[in-house]
């Protein structure tokens, strides 16, 4: 297995754009007007890429990972990321789709893992044969983020930065498997298990539609919007979902929104059901409540206790 080591230390803006392009095939760079200082140490192989980046400037960069799951850990400086479902400042960020990042004298540790490898492990853990990954939000719970930071830091310091370990295929593969295990255990993934194997155009259309809907769950989108993002007609979109997921685009969107609403109610029991339902596009709180009870097996007594606990600390 061939290893890769790329190092950059430059103040040339074109070299910065080229270096970022080595990590992501689609990069849009809004160059800074002030002095640029950029350092990068990028190491990896066909399975794993770990990069330590010093973005010594203030600029906006839009990246679109293709076939990889990417994680960025802020070590120092400032970082603001914008996704379809909101934005985040600092911390640990994960993504599968287009992300806008605003750097401000940022030092980062970035990890790229093949989406297919995470999918295989996650699907196997779910007991299914095939499936597709859906990232539920871009920021894990604090305890899960801490576990991921610890794992990445250990691999970076003990394997990636140690030449004898990095050049050993057995050690490097073990480190890759370790990060895969942590990713599938700690990160906010949901496995949809009905997508058949293959990389045909129909499956790709469904994946584009799923990515678009997942990035706009709180927005008032239409099926025409989804079809346009998937580069297919509304009829073709419906047929693709029926064939590959055995559902409809509207049903998928409703279920994904229900998942986010349920997660929000669990994480913040002070929120009212009506407010959370409306936020995620459910105009009828009663219908939302019935759907949530059916899907998550919540009884009316459990729901009453869940809300009562928040009012009686």
C-alpha positions in Angstrom: 0.0 0.0 0.0 1.5 3.3 -1.1 1.9 6.1 1.5 1.8 9.8 0.8 3.6 12.7 2.5 2.9 16.2 1.3 4.4 19.3 3.0 3.8 22.9 2.3 5.1 26.1 3.8 4.1 29.1 1.6 2.8 32.6 1.5 1.6 32.2 -2.1 -2.1 32.1 -2.4 -2.2 29.9 -5.5 -0.1 27.3 -3.7 -2.6 27.4 -0.8 -5.5 26.7 -3.2 -3.5 23.9 -4.9 -2.7 22.3 -1.5 -6.3 22.3 -0.5 -7.2 20.8 -3.8 -5.0 17.8 -3.0 -7.4 17.0 -0.1 -10.7 17.9 -1.7 -11.5 17.6 -5.4 -13.9 20.6 -5.3 -12.6 23.7 -3.6 -13.8 27.3 -3.9 -11.3 29.7 -2.3 -12.1 33.3 -1.4 -8.5 34.7 -1.2 -7.6 36.9 1.8 -6.5 40.4 1.1 -3.9 40.5 3.8 -0.6 38.5 4.2 -0.9 34.8 3.8 0.9 32.2 6.0 0.1 28.6 5.2 1.7 25.4 6.5 0.5 21.8 5.8 1.7 18.4 6.7 -0.5 15.9 4.9 0.0 12.1 5.3 -1.9 9.1 4.3 -2.6 6.2 2.0 -5.6 4.9 0.0 -7.5 4.5 3.3 -6.7 7.4 5.6 -5.6 11.0 5.3 -4.5 13.0 8.3 -3.4 16.7 7.8 -2.2 19.3 10.2 -3.0 22.7 8.7 -2.0 26.2 9.8 -4.2 28.7 8.0 -2.4 31.9 9.0 -4.9 34.3 7.4 -8.6 35.2 7.4 -10.5 33.7 4.5 -13.5 31.7 3.4 -13.1 28.3 1.8 -15.9 26.1 0.4 -15.1 22.4 0.2 -17.2 19.5 -1.2 -15.9 16.1 -0.1 -16.5 13.4 -2.7 -16.6 9.8 -1.4 -15.0 10.8 1.9 -16.2 11.6 5.4 -14.2 14.6 6.7 -13.5 15.8 10.3 -11.9 19.0 11.4 -10.6 19.6 14.9 -9.7 23.2 15.8 -6.4 23.3 17.8 -6.1 27.1 17.9 -7.4 30.3 16.3 -10.9 30.7 15.0 -13.1 28.6 12.8 -16.7 29.1 11.7 -18.4 26.4 9.6 -21.7 26.8 7.7 -23.8 23.8 6.6 -27.3 23.6 5.2 -28.7 23.1 8.7 -26.9 25.9 10.5 -23.4 27.0 11.6 -20.9 26.3 14.3 -18.0 28.1 15.9 -14.9 26.2 16.9 -14.9 22.6 18.3 -15.1 19.5 16.2 -16.9 19.5 12.9 -17.9 16.5 10.6 -19.2 16.6 7.1 -20.1 14.6 4.0 -21.4 17.4 1.8 -20.5 20.9 0.9 -19.2 23.0 3.8 -18.3 26.7 4.0 -15.4 27.3 6.4 -14.3 30.7 7.6 -10.7 30.5 8.9 -9.1 33.1 11.2 -5.5 32.3 12.0 -6.6 28.6 12.4 -4.6 25.6 13.3 -6.5 22.4 12.5 -6.2 18.6 12.5 -8.2 17.2 9.6 -9.0 13.5 9.0 -10.5 12.1 5.8 -11.9 8.5 5.8 -13.5 6.8 2.8 -17.3 6.9 3.1 -17.6 3.4 1.7 -15.4 2.0 4.6 -17.5 3.7 7.3 -20.7 2.5 5.5 -19.5 -1.1 5.4 -18.7 -1.1 9.1 -21.8 0.7 10.2 -24.1 -1.5 8.1 -22.4 -4.6 9.4 -22.9 -3.4 12.9 -26.6 -2.9 12.2 -27.0 -6.5 11.1 -28.0 -5.5 7.6 -26.4 -6.4 4.2 -26.5 -3.0 2.5 -27.4 0.6 3.3 -26.6 4.2 3.1 -25.2 6.6 5.8 -27.0 9.7 6.9 -25.1 12.2 9.1 -27.5 13.5 11.8 -26.0 17.0 12.3 -22.4 18.0 12.1 -21.5 18.2 15.7 -21.5 15.2 18.1 -22.4 15.2 21.7 -19.5 16.5 24.0 -18.6 13.1 25.3 -18.5 11.6 21.8 -16.5 14.6 20.5 -14.0 14.0 23.3 -13.6 10.3 22.4 -13.0 11.2 18.7 -10.5 13.9 19.6 -8.6 11.4 21.8 -8.6 8.8 19.1 -7.4 11.2 16.3 -4.8 12.7 18.5 -3.4 9.3 19.5 -3.2 8.1 15.9 -1.6 11.4 14.7 1.0 11.4 17.4 1.8 7.7 17.7 1.4 6.5 14.1 1.1 9.3 11.5 4.0 11.4 12.9 6.3 8.4 13.6 7.9 7.3 10.4 8.6 3.7 11.4 5.0 3.2 12.4 3.6 5.2 9.5 5.5 3.1 6.9 4.3 -0.2 8.5 1.2 -1.4 6.6 0.0 -3.5 9.6 0.2 -0.7 12.1 -1.3 1.9 9.7 -4.2 -0.4 8.9 -4.8 -1.1 12.6 -4.9 2.7 13.2 -7.4 3.1 10.3 -9.6 0.3 11.7 -9.4 2.0 15.1 -10.6 5.3 13.7 -13.4 3.6 11.8 -14.6 1.9 14.9 -14.7 5.1 16.9 -16.4 6.9 14.0 -19.2 4.4 13.7 -19.6 4.2 17.4 -19.4 7.8 18.5 -20.4 10.0 15.6 -24.0 11.0 14.7 -24.7 8.5 12.0 -28.0 6.9 11.0 -27.9 3.8 8.8 -30.6 3.5 6.2 -30.5 -0.2 5.3 -32.5 -0.5 2.1 -30.2 1.0 -0.5 -28.9 -1.8 -2.7 -25.2 -2.2 -3.6 -23.9 -0.6 -6.7 -22.8 2.8 -8.0 -25.3 3.3 -10.8 -26.7 6.6 -11.8 -30.0 5.8 -10.1 -28.3 5.2 -6.7 -26.2 8.4 -7.2 -29.3 10.4 -7.8 -30.8 9.1 -4.6 -27.7 9.9 -2.6 -27.6 13.5 -4.0 -31.3 13.9 -3.0 -30.7 12.5 0.5 -27.7 14.8 1.0 -29.7 17.8 -0.1 -32.6 17.0 2.2 -30.4 16.2 5.1 -28.7 19.7 4.7 -32.1 21.5 4.5 -34.3 19.7 7.1 -35.3 22.9 8.8 -35.9 24.7 5.6 -39.2 25.0 3.6 -38.0 23.0 0.6 -40.2 21.5 -2.1 -39.8 18.2 -4.0 -39.0 20.4 -7.1 -36.0 21.8 -5.1 -34.9 18.3 -4.2 -35.2 17.0 -7.8 -33.2 20.0 -9.0 -30.4 19.2 -6.5 -30.4 15.6 -7.5 -30.3 16.5 -11.2 -33.5 14.6 -12.1 -37.1 15.3 -12.8 -39.6 15.0 -9.9 -41.0 11.9 -11.4 -37.6 10.4 -11.8 -36.8 11.3 -8.1 -39.9 9.5 -6.9 -39.1 6.4 -9.0 -35.5 6.4 -7.7 -36.6 6.5 -4.1 -39.2 3.7 -4.7 -36.6 1.5 -6.4 -33.6 2.1 -4.0 -35.2 2.9 -0.7 -38.7 1.5 -1.0 -40.2 4.8 0.1 -41.0 8.2 -1.3 -38.9 11.4 -1.1 -41.6 13.0 1.0 -41.7 10.1 3.4 -37.9 10.1 3.7 -38.0 13.9 4.5 -40.7 13.5 7.0 -38.9 10.7 8.8 -35.6 12.6 8.8 -37.3 15.6 10.3 -38.9 13.5 12.9 -35.5 12.0 13.8 -34.1 15.5 14.4 -37.2 16.7 16.3 -37.0 13.6 18.6 -33.3 14.1 19.2 -33.9 17.8 20.1 -36.7 16.9 22.5 -34.4 14.4 24.2 -31.5 16.8 24.5 -33.5 19.8 25.7 -36.7 18.7 27.6 -37.4 22.4 28.3 -38.6 22.9 24.7 -42.3 22.5 24.1 -43.5 19.8 21.7 -45.3 22.4 19.7 -42.3 24.6 19.2 -40.0 21.7 18.2 -42.7 20.3 15.8 -43.1 23.6 14.1 -39.3 24.1 13.8 -39.0 20.9 11.9 -41.9 21.4 9.6 -44.8 19.7 11.4 -47.7 22.1 11.4 -50.0 19.8 13.3 -48.5 19.1 16.8 -51.1 16.3 17.5 -50.1 14.4 14.3 -46.4 14.9 15.1 -47.0 13.5 18.6 -48.8 10.4 17.3 -46.0 9.8 14.7 -43.3 10.2 17.3 -45.1 7.7 19.6 -45.5 5.2 16.8 -41.9 5.4 15.6 -40.1 5.6 19.0 -42.6 3.5 21.1 -43.3 6.4 23.4 -46.4 6.1 25.6 -48.4 9.1 26.6 -47.3 8.5 30.2 -43.6 8.5 29.2 -44.2 11.7 27.2 -45.9 13.4 30.2 -43.1 12.3 32.5 -40.5 13.5 30.0 -42.0 17.0 29.9 -42.8 17.1 33.7 -39.2 16.3 34.6 -38.1 19.4 32.8 -40.5 21.6 34.8 -39.5 20.0 38.2 -35.8 19.9 38.5 
